[in-house]
Amino acid sequence: MAKVLTALSHSLKEFRLLPGYTPADSTAPKVSLCTRFCRQGDGFLQLYTPFLSAAMQAVTGTEMAIGLAQLGGIGILPVSQTVEEQCAKIDRVKRFKAGFQTNILTLSPQQRIGEVMEIMASTGYSTFPVTQSGNFHDQLIGILTDKDFDSRRDHECTVAERMKTDVQAGVELKDLKEANELMIQYGRGFLPILSKEGVLQAVVFKKDLDKHLLHPNESIDQQKRLLVGAAVSTHPEDQQRVRALVEHEVDVLVVDASDGHTQFQQQMIKWIKANFQVPVVGGNVVTAEGFRFLVEAGADAVKIGMGIGSGCTTSEIKATGRGQGTALMDIAQARDELAGKKGIYIPMIADGGISGPAEMAVALALGADAIMMGNFFARYTESAGNLVRNAAGEVVKEYWMEGSMRARNFRRYAHVKDLLFEEGITGYVPHLGSIYDKFPVVLQILSSTLATAGCRTIEELHQKAVLEMLSPSAMLDSKVHDMVPMNIDQQIL
């Protein structure tokens, strides 16, 4: 006879945090959102803010990965693209850093302006050093920007005919502050750094320095480059993808599977851990048994969640899944037991069922170390979905699930192409604006929640948080009620 658990499975929305004592050193500005993302060697890969953008076509591309890393989190590039495309995006994230860049695209004097225009269109770059050979580490002979040629008439001209040769540069500079002062002195937003012999060694962009000053808590590697992760499937052919991603210096691999409690995931994790030093995140699971299974396979962190994404239909169609609140509580207990017995702490990543700061705080209080979100990040300008207008004329972002017919992500779901059935929908989400403008407010709200709970860190929240479940009536009281919100264009008379 089937085993039936009669206790109800609970959503994150059913919980509220009880206030705790807030001492003077635990106010919101003093709260740290730094977290243990995954094991790395004898320690942990840390994030300044506990957020991952989902490995989804509509969410994480180069811009999202860069934006979230600058704000202290990390973007996970989806597996549903070619190996070459995924590796190229890793390269672009690694090159984008507030500091001395040592491998940007460089032109040769013989290249045609038409070719340069194509490069500008595909990369978004507008300023290029020109060296004798076209290789980065060679004699600098000029600079070409999008202001130096006529895009209508100069297609057949060469770079040499249009580039500036009166290049102002720094020589043997190693200090960012000094480089910034030189750019201010020259009135330029771009500074080449040369050796005494005139060989290009690095470049510094003022826009990158400005962003660094605005976002001091970037997620960076040992070489001061932004962190970036990439998804891989459990299919054997993805071993070649893993090799390529590691060669391109990916910081973490995330096994992308709708169900992580399988022999296929076990085999992939064991193979990666046997051959490479890169951290591996396993998942998704919703039971303590599934969590222990992935830990034994060698996972450095585990994603928790199934059937609860905003556009996910897995639970409705297949009747598999679990409320995120219950899944986190069950697995957190297993994680803490493992830490107590063997001294091994495995971070948990809550993936799904999170709409805003309230669910984020509850997920962290229930034991999550980090939070992965798709719908939430899809709303920002930097997400990979297109900006379009809906029938009402509103600007929205396209959003589709990896289990949808549009994504056709056979690698995540064990589907035969001829027998594909959808486990997710395609639709739209509101456009909120830039992640740089809007997301810091979310971080402030989350910091305020921890302070109200009397906690200064996420680790302390795990230990001290007191949560209570809401009755249906209490849940209604916790929302706006008994009044009509005023439109922002209305005036108080």
Backbone hydrogen bonds, N-H to C=O, Kabsch-Sander energy under -0.5 kcal/mol:
donor,donor_aa,acceptor,acceptor_aa,energy
5,L,3,K,-0.5
6,T,4,V,-0.7
14,E,11,S,-1.3
15,F,12,L,-1.5
16,R,468,E,-2.1
18,L,466,V,-3.2
20,G,452,T,-2.7
26,S,23,P,-2.0
27,T,24,A,-0.7
30,K,27,T,-2.0
31,V,27,T,-0.5
31,V,28,A,-1.5
32,S,456,R,-3.0
35,T,47,L,-2.7
37,F,35,T,-0.9
37,F,45,L,-2.2
38,C,45,L,-1.1
39,R,300,D,-2.1
40,Q,43,G,-2.4
43,G,40,Q,-2.1
45,L,38,C,-3.2
46,Q,44,F,-0.7
47,L,35,T,-2.1
48,Y,72,G,-0.8
49,T,72,G,-2.1
51,F,49,T,-1.9
52,L,371,I,-2.7
53,S,74,I,-1.6
54,A,373,M,-2.4
56,M,54,A,-2.2
59,V,56,M,-1.5
60,T,56,M,-1.7
61,G,59,V,-0.7
64,M,382,E,-0.6
65,A,61,G,-2.3
66,I,62,T,-2.4
67,G,63,E,-2.7
68,L,64,M,-2.9
69,A,65,A,-1.7
70,Q,66,I,-2.3
71,L,67,G,-1.1
72,G,69,A,-1.6
73,G,68,L,-2.9
74,I,51,F,-1.8
76,I,53,S,-1.3
77,L,75,G,-0.6
77,L,229,G,-2.5
81,Q,79,V,-2.6
86,Q,82,T,-2.3
87,C,83,V,-2.5
88,A,84,E,-2.3
89,K,85,E,-1.8
90,I,86,Q,-1.7
91,D,87,C,-2.3
92,R,88,A,-1.9
93,V,89,K,-2.2
94,K,90,I,-2.6
95,R,91,D,-1.9
96,F,92,R,-1.3
97,K,95,R,-1.2
99,G,97,K,-1.4
101,Q,99,G,-0.8
101,Q,203,V,-2.9
107,L,129,P,-2.6
111,Q,108,S,-1.3
113,I,157,C,-2.7
114,G,155,H,-2.3
116,V,112,R,-1.8
117,M,113,I,-2.6
118,E,114,G,-1.5
119,I,115,E,-1.9
120,M,116,V,-2.7
121,A,117,M,-2.3
122,S,118,E,-2.0
123,T,119,I,-2.1
124,G,120,M,-2.5
128,F,144,L,-2.7
130,V,142,G,-2.7
131,T,107,L,-2.1
132,Q,139,Q,-1.7
138,D,136,F,-1.9
140,L,198,G,-2.0
141,I,130,V,-3.0
142,G,130,V,-1.4
143,I,164,K,-2.1
144,L,128,F,-2.7
146,D,126,S,-1.3
148,D,145,T,-1.7
151,S,149,F,-0.7
153,R,150,D,-0.7
154,D,150,D,-2.5
157,C,154,D,-1.2
159,V,111,Q,-2.2
160,A,109,P,-2.3
161,E,158,T,-0.6
162,R,158,T,-0.7
162,R,159,V,-1.1
163,M,159,V,-2.2
164,K,143,I,-2.9
167,V,165,T,-1.9
169,A,167,V,-0.6
170,G,192,P,-2.7
172,E,170,G,-0.5
172,E,194,L,-3.0
176,L,174,K,-0.5
179,A,175,D,-2.0
180,N,176,L,-2.6
181,E,177,K,-2.1
182,L,178,E,-1.9
183,M,179,A,-2.1
184,I,180,N,-2.0
185,Q,181,E,-2.3
186,Y,182,L,-2.8
187,G,183,M,-1.3
188,R,183,M,-2.0
191,L,204,V,-2.6
193,I,202,A,-3.4
194,L,170,G,-3.2
194,L,192,P,-0.5
195,S,199,V,-2.2
198,G,195,S,-1.9
200,L,138,D,-2.6
201,Q,193,I,-3.1
202,A,193,I,-1.6
203,V,101,Q,-1.9
204,V,191,L,-2.0
206,K,189,G,-2.1
209,L,205,F,-1.7
210,D,206,K,-2.7
211,K,207,K,-1.9
212,H,208,D,-2.2
213,L,209,L,-2.2
214,L,210,D,-1.7
215,H,211,K,-1.9
218,E,215,H,-0.5
219,S,69,A,-2.7
220,I,218,E,-0.8
221,D,225,R,-2.8
224,K,221,D,-2.0
227,L,219,S,-2.4
229,G,75,G,-2.8
230,A,252,V,-1.9
231,A,77,L,-2.8
232,V,254,V,-2.1
234,T,411,R,-0.5
238,D,235,H,-2.1
239,Q,236,P,-2.0
240,Q,237,E,-1.2
241,R,237,E,-0.5
242,V,238,D,-2.4
243,R,239,Q,-2.1
244,A,240,Q,-2.1
245,L,241,R,-2.8
246,V,242,V,-2.5
247,E,243,R,-2.2
248,H,244,A,-1.6
249,E,246,V,-1.8
250,V,245,L,-2.0
251,D,228,V,-2.4
252,V,228,V,-0.7
253,L,279,P,-2.5
254,V,230,A,-2.4
255,V,253,L,-0.5
255,V,281,V,-2.8
256,D,232,V,-3.5
256,D,254,V,-0.5
257,A,255,V,-0.9
258,S,412,R,-1.5
260,G,284,N,-3.4
262,T,260,G,-1.7
266,Q,262,T,-1.9
267,Q,263,Q,-2.6
268,M,264,F,-2.0
269,I,265,Q,-2.7
270,K,266,Q,-2.3
271,W,267,Q,-2.2
272,I,268,M,-2.5
273,K,269,I,-2.6
274,A,270,K,-1.7
275,N,271,W,-1.0
275,N,272,I,-0.8
276,F,272,I,-2.4
281,V,253,L,-2.9
282,G,280,V,-0.5
282,G,301,A,-2.6
285,V,303,K,-1.7
291,F,287,T,-2.1
292,R,288,A,-2.7
293,F,289,E,-2.0
294,L,290,G,-1.8
295,V,291,F,-2.2
296,E,292,R,-2.3
297,A,293,F,-1.2
298,G,294,L,-0.9
298,G,295,V,-0.9
299,A,294,L,-2.4
300,D,280,V,-3.2
301,A,280,V,-0.8
302,V,347,P,-2.0
303,K,282,G,-2.8
304,I,349,I,-3.4
305,G,285,V,-1.7
312,C,309,G,-1.3
313,T,423,E,-1.9
314,T,423,E,-0.8
317,I,313,T,-2.8
318,K,314,T,-3.0
319,A,314,T,-0.7
319,A,315,S,-1.0
320,T,314,T,-0.7
322,R,306,M,-1.5
325,G,10,H,-1.2
326,T,10,H,-1.5
327,A,323,G,-2.3
328,L,324,Q,-2.5
329,M,325,G,-2.0
330,D,326,T,-2.5
331,I,327,A,-2.3
332,A,328,L,-2.7
333,Q,329,M,-1.6
334,A,330,D,-1.4
335,R,331,I,-2.9
336,D,332,A,-2.5
337,E,333,Q,-2.0
338,L,334,A,-2.1
339,A,335,R,-2.2
340,G,336,D,-2.1
341,K,337,E,-2.2
342,K,338,L,-2.8
343,G,338,L,-0.5
343,G,339,A,-1.2
344,I,338,L,-0.8
345,Y,343,G,-0.6
346,I,344,I,-0.6
349,I,302,V,-2.6
350,A,348,M,-0.5
350,A,370,A,-2.4
351,D,304,I,-3.1
352,G,350,A,-0.5
352,G,372,M,-0.9
353,G,308,I,-0.7
355,S,353,G,-0.6
360,M,356,G,-2.0
361,A,357,P,-2.4
362,V,358,A,-2.1
363,A,359,E,-2.7
364,L,360,M,-2.3
365,A,361,A,-2.4
366,L,362,V,-2.1
367,G,364,L,-1.5
368,A,363,A,-2.2
369,D,348,M,-2.9
370,A,348,M,-1.6
371,I,50,P,-2.2
372,M,350,A,-2.9
373,M,52,L,-2.1
378,A,374,G,-2.2
379,R,375,N,-0.7
379,R,376,F,-0.7
380,Y,377,F,-1.5
381,T,433,G,-2.4
383,S,380,Y,-1.8
384,A,59,V,-0.9
385,G,58,A,-1.4
388,V,386,N,-0.5
388,V,396,V,-2.7
390,N,394,E,-2.4
393,G,390,N,-2.1
396,V,388,V,-3.2
396,V,394,E,-0.5
397,K,429,V,-2.9
398,E,386,N,-2.5
399,Y,427,G,-2.5
401,M,425,I,-2.2
404,S,401,M,-1.6
408,R,404,S,-2.4
409,N,402,E,-1.1
410,F,408,R,-1.9
412,R,409,N,-0.9
413,Y,409,N,-1.5
415,H,410,F,-0.6
415,H,413,Y,-2.9
419,L,416,V,-2.0
420,L,417,K,-1.0
423,E,403,G,-2.5
424,G,403,G,-0.8
425,I,311,G,-1.8
427,G,399,Y,-3.1
429,V,397,K,-2.2
431,H,395,V,-1.1
432,L,379,R,-2.4
432,L,430,P,-0.6
433,G,379,R,-0.8
437,D,434,S,-0.7
438,K,434,S,-2.3
439,F,435,I,-1.5
441,V,438,K,-1.0
442,V,438,K,-1.0
443,L,439,F,-2.0
444,Q,440,P,-1.9
445,I,441,V,-2.2
446,L,442,V,-2.4
447,S,443,L,-2.3
448,S,444,Q,-2.2
449,T,445,I,-2.1
450,L,446,L,-2.1
451,A,447,S,-2.1
452,T,448,S,-2.4
453,A,449,T,-1.9
454,G,451,A,-1.5
455,C,450,L,-2.9
458,I,34,C,-0.5
461,L,457,T,-1.8
462,H,458,I,-2.0
463,Q,459,E,-1.2
464,K,460,E,-2.7
465,A,461,L,-2.1
468,E,16,R,-2.4
470,L,14,E,-2.7
475,M,471,S,-2.5
476,L,472,P,-1.6
477,D,473,S,-2.2
478,S,474,A,-1.4
479,K,476,L,-1.3
490,Q,487,N,-1.8
493,L,491,Q,-0.6
